[in-house]
Amino acid sequence: MYVIRPGASFSLYDDFQREDAIFLDFPDLPLSLEKKPKATVALREIVARSIEIRDWRLGKRSSEPSRDQADYKGKASNRRIGAYVGAIQRLYYDLPIGAVLIIPSKTYIGDVLFAEISGPVERRKAVRAYPGEDMMVRPVRWLGRKQKASLSPALRGAVGRPTPVMQIERSLREEVAKAAFKQFVFQGINSTKVFTTSQDFSTLDDFNIQLFNNYVAGLLAAEEASVQPGAELHIQQALAFLRERRDLVPELDQSISSPGFQRIYNDHIAPLVIGALMTAALSGAAFAQTTEIRVRNSAMLKKDPCAVQVEERARNSMRLAHFDEFKEMCEALKETKKETGLNTSMHASTHKGGKK
């Protein structure tokens, strides 16, 4: 996870969003897109040339500087250029596809942006900040945004540093994951998120959500207690198993503002199983104890072992559920969806035979 400063005085903040890409404000860098350059004097002189071009484009020079690289011999002694060289090497060559990026806003009430790198370095001429110039960029996929004022003081301090590219401390990564991803498995924490869109959110709506959450967690607890499939556990029976396994009770963060959210998380897989089954319930799936539930991670081309585990635990939970009571909870969730716009951060699709 890295903080990427959007140019001097945050001037590239809008350009990043417009381009769906992040980049450093060094135009016309004649560097290979495949091979990482070594931190030599020659590279420092290339950066010195780019700085002159940048200053001209930004109106800090009255005339266009020389484009002849030979004219910059011996003009790269500025200490800052070493830091710029390091940032170029890191952003364009070292950061892998999938690296999570944090782009700070200029103001305290502005939005900090979260993205992940979606492809290798490429060149573009259409960057508005430097029209007509070749720019090296990394394409990104946007993950979310959060007001800078709502970040913890530690993370707010980290994103406020003037370093162009900076890796954040491990202690801050869970906070970033919660802000960037709707569901995730990270550093032993499993988490998923549900959303509401209505202005109204009552205690009855919350009851329907939490009853479902705790029932599924109770079914997981019963499975781990070696209860055999077909037990048809009533709500109170499942909750009794959950009381014996308090470590399976999901923790909860929530905001009931419109739109609102609830995030459940735990070091157990329960939140992801709950999210998968709630997604199916809200989609109107015709549940039965033989329902074939399939789970996949849309961010991975190959089969994700975590998704396989979520799928298996979701199926096993259904085999322990009391069908009539579970159906009633699903109907209550659909009523809550109608009243509040309740939805999950997962997606459901129906396959042949009507199975989900």
C-alpha positions in Angstrom: 0.0 0.0 0.0 1.4 3.3 -1.1 0.6 7.0 -0.8 0.9 8.7 -4.2 1.0 12.5 -4.0 -0.9 14.0 -6.9 1.7 16.5 -8.1 3.0 19.8 -6.6 0.2 21.5 -4.7 -2.1 18.5 -5.5 -2.4 19.8 -9.1 -2.9 16.3 -10.6 -5.7 15.3 -8.3 -8.5 15.8 -10.9 -6.2 14.5 -13.7 -5.8 11.2 -12.0 -9.6 10.7 -11.9 -10.0 11.9 -15.5 -7.3 9.6 -16.8 -8.1 6.6 -14.7 -4.3 6.6 -14.1 -1.7 7.9 -11.8 1.6 9.5 -12.7 4.4 11.7 -11.5 4.6 15.2 -12.9 7.7 14.5 -15.1 6.8 15.0 -18.8 8.8 13.5 -21.7 10.9 10.9 -19.9 12.8 8.9 -22.6 12.8 5.7 -20.6 12.1 2.1 -21.5 8.6 0.8 -20.5 10.0 -2.6 -19.8 13.5 -2.3 -18.3 14.0 -0.5 -15.0 16.7 2.2 -15.4 19.6 2.2 -13.0 20.0 5.2 -10.6 22.9 6.7 -12.6 24.1 10.2 -13.2 22.5 9.9 -16.7 19.1 9.1 -15.2 19.4 12.1 -12.9 20.1 14.3 -15.9 17.1 12.9 -17.7 15.0 14.0 -14.7 16.6 17.4 -14.6 15.6 17.9 -18.2 12.0 16.8 -17.4 11.8 19.3 -14.6 12.7 22.1 -16.9 10.0 21.0 -19.4 7.5 20.7 -16.5 8.3 24.2 -15.2 7.8 25.6 -18.7 4.5 23.9 -19.1 3.4 25.2 -15.7 4.3 28.8 -16.7 7.4 29.1 -14.5 9.6 29.7 -17.6 8.9 32.1 -20.4 10.5 30.0 -23.1 10.7 26.3 -24.0 13.8 24.7 -22.6 16.2 22.6 -24.7 15.1 19.1 -25.5 18.7 18.0 -26.2 19.8 15.7 -23.4 23.4 16.7 -23.9 22.6 20.2 -22.6 21.9 18.8 -19.1 25.4 17.4 -18.5 26.5 18.2 -15.0 23.2 19.8 -14.1 21.8 17.1 -11.9 23.4 17.8 -8.5 20.2 19.0 -6.8 19.6 16.7 -3.8 15.8 16.5 -4.6 16.6 14.8 -7.9 17.8 11.7 -6.1 14.4 11.4 -4.4 12.6 12.0 -7.7 14.7 9.2 -9.3 13.7 6.8 -6.6 10.0 7.7 -7.0 10.2 7.1 -10.8 11.8 3.7 -10.3 9.3 2.7 -7.6 6.1 3.8 -9.3 6.8 2.8 -12.9 8.8 -0.4 -12.4 8.6 -1.8 -8.8 4.9 -1.5 -7.9 3.1 -4.6 -9.0 -0.3 -4.8 -10.6 -2.8 -4.9 -7.7 -0.8 -2.6 -5.4 -3.2 -0.4 -3.4 -2.8 3.3 -3.7 -3.9 6.2 -1.5 -4.2 9.6 -3.2 -4.7 12.5 -0.7 -6.8 15.5 -1.2 -5.5 19.1 -0.7 -8.1 20.1 1.9 -9.1 18.6 5.3 -12.7 18.1 4.1 -11.7 16.7 0.6 -11.8 13.1 -0.4 -8.8 10.8 -0.1 -9.0 8.4 -3.1 -8.2 4.7 -3.0 -7.2 2.7 -6.1 -5.3 -0.3 -7.2 -2.8 -0.5 -10.1 -4.5 -2.4 -13.0 -1.7 -2.6 -15.6 1.9 -2.1 -16.5 3.4 1.3 -17.2 2.3 2.9 -20.5 2.7 6.2 -22.4 -0.1 8.7 -23.0 -0.2 12.1 -24.8 -3.7 13.0 -23.7 -2.9 14.0 -20.1 -4.5 17.4 -19.7 -1.9 18.7 -17.3 0.8 18.4 -19.9 -0.8 18.6 -23.4 1.2 17.1 -26.2 3.9 15.7 -23.9 4.7 12.0 -23.6 3.7 10.9 -20.0 4.5 7.7 -18.3 1.4 6.5 -16.4 0.1 3.5 -14.5 -3.6 2.7 -15.2 -5.7 2.2 -12.1 -9.1 0.8 -11.0 -10.8 3.1 -8.5 -11.8 1.4 -5.2 -13.5 4.2 -3.2 -13.0 7.5 -1.4 -13.2 8.8 2.1 -13.1 12.3 3.6 -9.7 13.1 4.9 -11.1 14.4 8.1 -12.6 11.0 8.9 -9.2 9.2 8.7 -7.4 8.4 11.9 -4.8 11.0 12.9 -2.0 8.5 12.1 -3.2 7.9 8.5 -4.1 11.5 8.0 -0.5 12.4 9.0 0.9 9.7 6.6 -1.0 11.0 3.6 0.0 14.6 4.4 3.7 14.1 3.8 5.2 15.6 0.7 7.0 12.5 -0.5 5.9 11.6 -4.1 5.6 7.8 -3.5 5.6 6.4 0.0 4.8 3.0 1.4 2.5 3.2 4.5 3.2 1.5 7.8 1.8 -1.9 8.5 -0.2 -0.6 11.4 -2.3 1.6 9.1 -3.1 -1.1 6.5 -6.3 -2.5 8.0 -7.8 1.0 8.1 -6.9 1.4 4.4 -8.4 -2.0 3.5 -11.7 -1.0 5.2 -11.8 2.2 3.3 -10.8 0.8 0.0 -12.6 -2.6 -0.2 -16.2 -3.6 0.3 -15.1 -7.1 1.3 -11.6 -8.4 2.0 -9.4 -10.9 3.6 -6.3 -9.1 4.9 -3.8 -9.8 7.7 -6.1 -12.4 9.3 -9.2 -10.2 9.2 -12.3 -11.2 7.1 -14.7 -8.4 6.3 -17.8 -7.7 4.3 -20.1 -4.6 3.9 -23.8 -4.0 3.4 -25.4 -0.8 2.3 -28.7 1.1 2.8 -29.9 4.0 0.7 -33.1 5.2 2.5 -33.3 8.1 4.8 -35.2 5.9 7.2 -33.5 3.0 9.1 -35.4 1.6 12.1 -34.6 -0.8 14.9 -36.8 -3.4 13.1 -34.6 -3.1 10.0 -31.5 -3.6 12.1 -33.1 -6.5 13.9 -33.7 -8.3 10.6 -30.1 -7.8 9.5 -28.5 -8.8 12.8 -30.8 -11.9 13.3 -29.7 -13.2 9.9 -26.0 -12.5 10.7 -26.1 -14.2 14.0 -28.2 -17.2 12.8 -25.6 -17.9 10.0 -22.7 -17.5 12.5 -24.6 -19.9 14.8 -24.9 -22.5 12.0 -21.1 -22.2 11.4 -20.5 -22.7 15.1 -22.7 -25.8 15.0 -20.8 -27.2 12.1 -17.6 -26.7 13.9 -19.2 -28.5 16.9 -19.6 -31.5 14.5 -23.4 -31.3 14.2 -24.4 -33.5 11.3 -26.1 -32.2 8.2 -29.9 -32.3 8.2 -30.2 -31.2 11.9 -32.6 -28.4 10.9 -31.5 -26.1 13.7 -34.0 -23.5 14.9 -32.9 -20.0 15.6 -32.5 -20.5 19.4 -30.6 -23.7 18.8 -28.1 -22.0 16.5 -27.7 -19.1 18.9 -26.9 -21.5 21.7 -24.0 -22.8 19.7 -22.9 -19.3 19.0 -22.9 -18.4 22.7 -20.4 -21.2 23.1 -18.3 -19.7 20.4 -18.2 -16.0 21.1 -15.2 -15.7 18.8 -17.5 -16.3 15.8 -19.7 -13.3 16.7 -18.9 -10.7 14.0 -17.8 -7.2 15.1 -19.7 -4.3 13.7 -19.0 -0.9 12.3 -21.9 1.1 11.1 -23.2 4.4 9.9 -27.0 5.0 9.5 -26.6 8.2 7.5 -28.1 8.1 4.0 -26.5 6.3 2.3 -25.5 4.2 5.3 -23.5 1.0 5.8 -22.7 -1.8 8.1 -19.4 -3.6 8.0 -19.0 -6.9 9.8 -15.5 -8.3 10.4 -13.8 -11.0 12.3 -10.7 -13.2 12.2 -13.0 -16.1 11.3 -14.4 -16.6 7.8 -18.0 -16.0 9.2 -18.4 -12.4 7.7 -17.8 -13.7 4.2 -20.2 -16.6 4.5 -22.8 -14.3 5.9 -22.3 -11.9 3.0 -22.6 -14.6 0.4 -25.8 -16.0 1.9 -27.3 -12.6 2.4 -26.6 -11.7 -1.2 -28.4 -14.9 -2.3 -31.3 -14.1 0.0 -31.7 -10.6 -1.2 -31.6 -11.7 -4.8 -34.7 -13.9 -4.3 -33.0 -17.2 -4.6 -35.2 -20.2 -4.0 -33.4 -21.7 -1.1 -33.5 -25.4 -0.1 -31.1 -27.6 1.8 -29.8 -28.9 -1.5 -29.2 -25.5 -2.9 -26.0 -25.4 -4.9 -24.1 -22.2 -4.0 -21.1 -21.2 -5.9 -18.7 -18.5 -4.8 -15.9 -16.9 -6.8 -13.6 -14.0 -6.4 -14.2 -11.6 -9.3 -10.7 -10.1 -8.8 -8.9 -13.3 -9.6 -8.9 -15.2 -12.9 -7.9 -18.5 -11.2 -9.9 -20.3 -8.5 -9.3 -18.5 -5.2 -8.8 -20.9 -2.3 -10.6 -18.4 0.0 -13.6 -18.4 -2.2 -13.6 -22.2 -2.3 -13.7 -22.2 1.5 -16.5 -19.6 1.7 -18.5 -21.7 -0.8 -18.0 -24.9 1.2 -19.0 -23.3 4.5 -22.0 -21.6 3.0 -23.3 -24.9 1.6 -22.6 -26.7 5.0 -24.5 -24.0 6.8 -27.5 -24.4 4.6 -27.5 -28.2 5.3 -27.9 -27.4 9.0 -30.6 -24.7 8.7 -34.2 -25.1 9.5 -35.7 -24.4 6.1 -38.9 -22.7 7.2 -37.2 -20.4 9.7 -34.4 -19.5 7.3 -37.0 -18.7 4.6 -38.8 -16.4 7.0 -35.5 -14.5 7.7 -34.9 -14.2 4.0 -38.4 -12.7 3.5 -37.7 -10.3 6.4 -34.4 -9.2 4.7 -36.3 -8.7 1.4 -38.8 -6.5 3.3 -35.9 -4.5 4.8 -34.4 -4.2 1.3 -37.7 -2.7 0.1 -37.9 -0.2 3.0 -34.2 0.8 3.2 -32.5 -0.2 -0.1 -30.5 -2.8 1.8 -27.9 -4.5 -0.5 -24.6 -6.2 -0.1 -21.2 -5.6 -1.8 -21.4 -9.0 -3.6 -23.3 -10.0 -6.7 -25.6 -12.9 -7.4 -26.3 -14.6 -10.7 -28.7 -17.5 -11.6 -27.3 -20.5 -13.4 -29.2 -23.1 -15.3 -31.8 -25.0 -13.3 -32.5 -21.9 -11.2 -29.6 -22.5 -8.9 -27.6 -19.6 -7.4 
